[in-house]
Amino acid sequence: MWRRCGSGCVLLDRRGFVGCHHHCGGGSCGGGAGRSQGFEDYKNAARAKDGKGAVQAMSNKMLSTYLELKELALTSSEEQTARLGTTWRLVVYTLRAEFGASELRAMTSADVVAAAVEKGLISEGALDRVLLGSIEVNGDTAKAEVTTADGQASGLALEFTKEFGLWKFNPEPLLYLGDQAFEYAAEQQGLTVDQFVDRTLSTLYGADRLPGLKQPLER
């Protein structure tokens, strides 16, 4: 379904920018047109648990965030990790479960993203409820309003950055929706979020490993 941006000059589909209808000097086009394929590419990659595909759609800013998560898996205490959002907590615990300290220390941000996506830590249900609304472009950056599948505003916005001629996006705001999905799943099972996290980890890796996953890999 094709739509136009607020100024009527950028043709949009659910993937983002696909071309400028005519030459404009500014406004919401930011003086030029671009192409953003990252949003749908990322959703498709997450559904398929295609780690490499997800990496290709992400901005460098988000890749840097995954390096921080790697560091947390290596060094953060149980108390520090417990303060993270549910999605980030599960990423940290999964990295600890899947990799030894030396192996994880050597991993790149792309490796960490791929591991998270391939383990299904991106909520597919949350992604399926997300569409792009109005988009504002400013040179090599842009922001897209996030709407739900029924057209309701979510109060969130996705950031896009043009990197080496390609539009990449930062999916971090979607983690808020992912956290909501985990909270809903916990509620449906009559669990607190902490109990849900523990049950998920116990199911995946065994209850005997749970105490160790709460501790940093580098001690």
N, C-alpha and C positions, 0 to 999 in steps of 0.2 A: 504494500500500500504506500503510495507516494504522498509526501507532504512537502510543504514549503516552510522555510524558516520565517521569522517574523517580518523580514524585509521583503519576502517574496522572491528572493533571488537564488537561494540555495535549494536544490532539490534534495529531498531526504527520503531514505527508506529506514527500516529498523536498524540497519547497519551503521547509519550515520551519514557522513557527507559523501555524495557521489558526483557532484558537479555543480558549477555555477550556471544558472539559466542565462544570465547576461552579465556583462562586466559592470561591477559596481565599485565605487570608490571608498567604501567603508561600511558603516552600519554593522549589522550582525554578521556579515560575511568577513569583516576584518580586512577588507581590501583584496580578497582572493578566495579561491576555492580549493578544496582539498579532498582527500579520500580517507575515510575511516572505515576500516574493515574489522578493527579489533574487537568490537563489542560482540557481534554475532560469532566471529571466529572463536572468541574465548568461551562463549556459551556452548558452542558445538564441541570444543575441545574438552570442556569440563564434563559434558554429558558422556563423551566417548572415553573419558579418563586418558586423554591424549596430552601427556605432560609437555611434550615438545611443542605441540600446537598452542597450548596456553602460554608458554614462554614467548613465542613469537608475537603474540598479541599484546603483551604487557609493556608498559612504559618502564624506562630505567628507574624511575622513582619507586615503582612497586617492587622491582627486582632488588633494589637496595633494602627495602623493608624485609624481604625474605633473608637477606644476610643478617639482619638484626635478630630474626627468629632463630637462625642457626646459632648465633651467639648465645641466645637465651637457652636453647637446648643444651648447650655445652656448659653454661656457667650459672644459670639462674637457680635460686633456692626454691623450695616448695612454696613458700609464702609469696615470693615474687611472681612465680608462674600463676598462682591462684588468682592474682589480680588482673590477669589478662582476660579478654573476651573469650567466649567459649570456643570459637573457631580457632583463634590463635593458640589457646591452650592445647587443643587437640593436635594442632600442627607440631607444637613443641614436643608433646608426649610421643607422637608418632615418629618423629625424627630420632628420639632417644631409643625407641623400640626397634627401629629398623637399621640403625647404624651405630657402629662403635665410635668412640671419641676421635681417634685418628682419621678414620674414614670421613666422618662428618666435617672435621676441621678442613679437610682438603677439598670439600665440595664447593662448587660455584653457586651463585644465586639461582642460575638456571637449573642446576641439579636439585636444589631444594624445592623450587616451584614444581618441577616435574614429579618429585616424590609426593608432594601434597596433593596434586591433582590426581595422580594415579591411584592414590589411596582413598579417593572419594571424599576428601575433606572440604571440598567446595559443594555447598548444598545445591543439588540440581533443582530441587523444588523451588528454592528461592530464585534461582536464575530464570526459571520458566515463568515466574510472575512478574518479571521486569521487562519494561520497554523503554525506549528513549522518547522523551518529549521534546520540548523546544531546545534548540542548540544555539549558543552564542560563541562566535569565533573571534579570536583576537590574534592575528598573525599565525604563529606556529603553536598556539594553544587554543583550547576550546573547552566549554563546559556544556554538558547535556543534562537536562532535567530527567530524573528517573521517575517513571510512572508505573503503576501496577497494571496487570493485564486487564483490569476492568476500567482503566483510564484514570484512576485516582492518583493524585500527587503523593509522592512518598516523603517529600521534604529532603531528599538526597540529590546529589549531582555527581556525575562522573566527569573526571578530568581526562582530556585527551591532549597528547603532545605529538608534534610532528618530529620524528627522529629519522634522519637519513632519508627523507622524502616519503616516509610512511607514517600514517597516523597510528599511534599506540595509545592504549588507555590504562588508567590506574583503577583497578577494580576494588580498591580498599573500601569505598563506601558500601559496596555490596555485602561486605562482611557483617555489617549491621543487620541486614536482612537474613544472612546466614545464621547469626546468633539468635534471631527471633525464631527461625525454623527449629533450631535445636531446643530452644526454650519451650516451644509448642510440643515438640516430640516428648520432652521430659514430662510436661504436664499431662499429656495423654497417657503416659505410663505411670502416673502417680508418683513421680520422682522429683526431687530437687535437681537443679542443673548439675551440682556437684555429684550427686548420685548417678545421674545420667552419664556424665563423663566417665566415672569409675566403672559403670556397667559396660559402657562401650569399649573401654580399654581392656577390661577383663574378658569380654567376648572375643576381642581380636587377638589378645596376646596371653591370656591366662591370668587368673586372679593372683597367682604367685608372683608375677612380675610387676604387679601394680605398685607396691612400695618403691621399687627401684626406679620406676618411670617418673616418680615424683622428685627424684634427686638429679642434680646436674651430672652430665657425663664426665666432666673434668672436675675432680675433687682434690 
